Amino acid sequence: MWNKITRMFGIIERYVPVRLWGCSGHLQTIVHATVGRTYCPNVMPRRIAARQEDGATVTWDVYDPTGPSQFSEDYTIAVCPGIANSSESTYVRSLVSLTCSQGYRCVVLNHLGVLPHLKVTSPRIFRYGQTDELHLMLTKFVESHPDTKLLLVGFSMGGNIVTKYLGEMTRVRPDNIIGAIAICQGYDAVAGLKYLLEWHNLARIYLFSMTENMRSVIIKHKEALLTEEVKRKHNIDERRVMSAATLPELDEVYTRRIYGFRSVEELYRNDSSANYLHNVHVPIVFINARDDPLVHPDMLSIPQAFVKTHKNSLYIETEHGGHLGYYDGGYIIPRAVTWLDRTVVSLVTALVNNQ
C-alpha cells in the first residue's frame, strides 16, 4: 500500500524551511507556540458534549465541509490536539480550515479542562496517555454518522494518544477507522522525560513551560480539582502541587494520585504509545523533525524500527521543523499554509485512495 502512496507523492512534498530562521528548531517551536498559524479562516463548528461514568464532561467540535469532496463516500478527520490545546488552538483551526475546504468533515477533541469558559465536572483533567475521551468522541460520532470513514490525526501528546488508542487490546474500536497520522509525538514518556530534565539543547526550559501550562489548567479549575474531599481521598498536598517545578514532580503530587498509579514511572509506562505499537494494525504515518527540542533524536528509533516490520506504515523524518512548526517558503515570512498542513491533507487523501 505505502509503495503506492510514496510513488504518488514522490515521498511527499520536500520540506524547505524559511531561509533566514527556519533551520532553527528552537525558533520553529517558539513561533509555533507564540504565533501559531496565520492561515485560520473562520469555520463554524457544532459543539457536542457527553458525560463519562465519573461525571467528566467531554466536548468535541464538528466542522462540516466547506468545499466539494472528490470522493463518493463520506470521510471524517478526527483530530486530537497537543498538550493543553483544543479546537480553539490556531494550528488546529488552520488544519481544520484546509481539510474542510477539500471536502472533508472534521471532528476535534477538546482536552478536559482546556476550554477557558467550560468548567470541569469531575476532579480530573486530561492526561498524556488517557484515551477514554477520544474513544467516547469517536463512538458517539459514529453513532450519528454510521457510514462515515474515520482518519485519525494526532499532534504531539495527541499523536501519542491516537497511537496508544489504536494499540490498546482492551478497546473495542469503531470499525470505521481506516488510518491515522501521528505528528511530533515522543513515543516513550519514561525515556523522553529523562532527556527533558537535562539542560542540553535548552530542554529543561521547554519542560518548565509544559509544567506551567499544566499547572495553569489545574489552577483555573481549582474549585473542582482540589476540594478538601479530593485532597483527602487521594492524599494530595495542594502546596506541593503549586510549587512543583517539573512535570514529573507535578505528576507525582497530583496526576498519578488522581488516576490511581503507584508511581510516576508506572503512569508513564502505561501512557507511552511505544508500549502499544506492536498492536497497531491500521495504516499509520509518523512525522517527526530531528531538531525538535521536545523530542530527543534517540526517540526516533522507535518509529524507524516499527515501519521496518509493518507494511501499512510510513515514517517521515525531516531535518528541520521543530516541534509542530514546519514553517516553509520565503526568506523571512513563511507561507500561510504550512508544509505540515499540506502534507497531512496529501496523506489523508492517499489513505482514502489506497484503502
BELLIN-V416117 format. One record per residue. PHI is phi in radians with two decimals (NA if undefined). OMEGA is omega in whole degrees, -180 to 180 (* if undefined). Layout:
BEGIN
((PHI | OMEGA) (PHI | OMEGA))
END
This chain:
BEGIN
((NA | -175) (-1.24 | 173) (-1.06 | 178) (-1.12 | -177) (-1.17 | -178) (-1.17 | 175) (-1.16 | -177) (-1.10 | -175) (-1.94 | -179) (1.04 | -175) (1.05 | 177) (1.18 | 179) (-1.00 | -180) (-1.12 | -180) (-1.54 | 177) (-2.11 | -176) (-1.16 | 174) (-0.89 | -169) (-1.06 | -170) (-1.31 | -173) (-2.27 | -173) (-1.25 | 180) (-1.49 | 176) (-1.74 | 177) (-1.09 | 178) (-1.15 | -179) (-1.14 | 177) (-1.00 | -177) (-1.20 | -178) (-1.17 | 178) (-1.10 | 177) (-1.06 | -175) (-1.27 | -174) (-1.78 | -178) (-1.75 | -178) (1.42 | -178) (-2.19 | 177) (-1.61 | 179) (-1.62 | -180) (-2.49 | 175) (-0.99 | -176) (-1.34 | 175) (-2.06 | -173) (-1.42 | -179) (-1.71 | 166) (-1.92 | -178) (-1.59 | 180) (-2.02 | 179) (-2.34 | 177) (-2.60 | -179) (-1.72 | 172) (-1.60 | -175) (-1.06 | -179) (-1.51 | 178) (1.65 | 179) (-1.12 | 178) (-1.69 | -180) (-1.76 | 179) (-2.16 | 173) (-2.57 | -179) (-1.93 | 180) (-1.92 | -179) (-2.06 | 180) (-1.41 | 179) (-1.04 | 176) (-1.90 | 179) (-2.28 | -178) (-1.24 | 177) (-1.59 | 177) (-1.60 | -176) (-2.02 | 178) (-1.45 | 180) (-1.69 | -176) (-1.67 | -179) (-2.25 | 180) (-2.24 | 175) (-1.69 | 180) (-1.74 | -173) (-1.88 | 175) (-2.02 | -175) (-1.24 | 180) (-1.42 | -175) (-1.02 | 178) (1.04 | 180) (-2.01 | -176) (-2.69 | 177) (-1.13 | -179) (-1.53 | 177) (-1.25 | -171) (-1.14 | -179) (-1.20 | 176) (-1.24 | 179) (-1.09 | 179) (-1.10 | 179) (-1.13 | 179) (-1.05 | -180) (-1.04 | -178) (-1.19 | -178) (-1.18 | 178) (-1.12 | 179) (-1.19 | 179) (-1.64 | 175) (1.67 | 178) (-1.62 | 168) (-1.57 | 178) (-2.18 | 172) (-2.31 | -172) (-2.13 | 177) (-1.33 | 172) (-1.79 | -177) (-1.08 | -177) (-0.96 | 175) (1.57 | -173) (-1.49 | -179) (-1.06 | -171) (-1.15 | -174) (-1.85 | -177) (-2.02 | -179) (-1.33 | 174) (-1.37 | -176) (-2.07 | 174) (-2.56 | -175) (-1.43 | 177) (-2.73 | 174) (-2.15 | -178) (-1.13 | 178) (-2.42 | -173) (-0.94 | -178) (-2.14 | -179) (-1.36 | -175) (-1.83 | -176) (-1.06 | -178) (-1.19 | 177) (-1.09 | 180) (-1.09 | 179) (-1.08 | 179) (-1.02 | -176) (-1.16 | -178) (-1.18 | 178) (-1.16 | -180) (-1.16 | 180) (-1.16 | 176) (-1.04 | -179) (-1.57 | 178) (-2.35 | -173) (-1.11 | -176) (-1.67 | -179) (-1.30 | 174) (-1.97 | -171) (-1.79 | 171) (-2.14 | -175) (-1.60 | 177) (-2.26 | -180) (-2.16 | 178) (-1.84 | 174) (0.94 | 177) (-0.95 | 178) (-1.13 | 175) (-1.16 | 176) (-1.11 | -179) (-1.11 | 180) (-1.06 | -179) (-1.12 | 179) (-1.06 | -179) (-1.02 | -179) (-1.23 | -179) (-1.82 | -179) (-1.32 | -178) (-1.25 | -178) (-1.45 | -178) (-1.55 | 167) (-1.87 | -173) (-1.48 | 175) (-1.02 | 179) (-1.24 | -175) (-1.29 | -175) (-1.28 | -177) (-1.97 | 179) (3.01 | -177) (-2.65 | 175) (-2.31 | 180) (-2.03 | -170) (-2.01 | 173) (1.01 | 176) (-1.46 | -176) (-1.76 | 172) (1.22 | -174) (-2.25 | -176) (-1.22 | -179) (-1.11 | -180) (-1.27 | -176) (-1.10 | -179) (-1.27 | 174) (-1.10 | 177) (-1.19 | -178) (-1.21 | 178) (-1.38 | 178) (-1.55 | 177) (-1.58 | -179) (-1.02 | 178) (1.02 | 177) (1.10 | -174) (-1.00 | -176) (-1.16 | 177) (-1.15 | 178) (-1.16 | 178) (-1.12 | 177) (-1.06 | 180) (-1.10 | 179) (-1.14 | 179) (-1.09 | 180) (-1.14 | 177) (-1.07 | 179) (-1.14 | -179) (-1.11 | -180) (-1.09 | 176) (-1.17 | 179) (-1.11 | -180) (-1.10 | -179) (-1.05 | -178) (-1.97 | -175) (-0.95 | -177) (-1.08 | 179) (-1.68 | -173) (-1.54 | -174) (-2.17 | 174) (-1.25 | 178) (-1.06 | 179) (-1.14 | 180) (-1.12 | -179) (-1.11 | 180) (-1.24 | -178) (-1.12 | -174) (-1.87 | 178) (0.97 | -178) (-1.84 | 175) (-1.74 | -175) (-1.04 | -180) (-1.12 | 178) (-1.22 | 177) (-1.11 | -177) (-1.28 | -177) (-1.82 | -179) (-1.03 | -174) (-1.64 | -178) (-2.37 | 178) (-1.02 | 177) (-1.00 | 178) (-1.16 | 180) (-1.15 | 179) (-1.22 | 177) (-1.21 | -174) (-1.55 | -179) (-2.29 | -167) (-1.03 | -175) (-1.15 | 179) (-1.29 | 179) (-1.07 | -176) (-1.63 | 172) (1.42 | 176) (-1.60 | -177) (-1.32 | -180) (-2.68 | 177) (-1.15 | 180) (-1.10 | 176) (-1.11 | 177) (-1.04 | -176) (-1.19 | 176) (-1.10 | 180) (-1.11 | -172) (-1.62 | -175) (-1.52 | -178) (-1.10 | -179) (-1.00 | -179) (-1.46 | -179) (-2.18 | -175) (-0.96 | -174) (-1.12 | 179) (-1.74 | -180) (-1.46 | -176) (-2.14 | 176) (-1.37 | 176) (-0.98 | -177) (-2.49 | 179) (-2.07 | 175) (-1.97 | 178) (-2.21 | 177) (-2.51 | 174) (-1.94 | -178) (-1.22 | -180) (-1.74 | 176) (-1.20 | -176) (-1.27 | 179) (-1.68 | -178) (-2.14 | -177) (-1.12 | -179) (-0.95 | 179) (-1.08 | -180) (-1.21 | -176) (-1.29 | 175) (-1.18 | -178) (-1.19 | 177) (-1.19 | 178) (-1.06 | 179) (-1.23 | -177) (-1.09 | -175) (-1.20 | 178) (-1.21 | -176) (-2.02 | 180) (-2.24 | -173) (-1.14 | -177) (-1.55 | -180) (-2.43 | -179) (-2.55 | 176) (-2.06 | 179) (-1.97 | 179) (-2.10 | 177) (-1.95 | 179) (-1.25 | -178) (-2.22 | 180) (2.40 | 180) (1.12 | 179) (-1.72 | 178) (1.17 | 179) (-1.41 | 178) (1.01 | 175) (-1.32 | -175) (-2.47 | 176) (1.42 | 175) (1.32 | -178) (-1.67 | 179) (-2.12 | -176) (-1.58 | -179) (-1.36 | 174) (-1.12 | -178) (-1.12 | 178) (-1.73 | -173) (-1.26 | 175) (-0.99 | -178) (-1.11 | 179) (-1.09 | -180) (-1.12 | -179) (-1.20 | 178) (-1.06 | 178) (-1.08 | 178) (-1.09 | -179) (-1.20 | 177) (-1.04 | 179) (-1.11 | 178) (-1.14 | 178) (-1.07 | 179) (-1.15 | -177) (-1.22 | -174) (-2.04 | 179) (-1.25 | *))
END
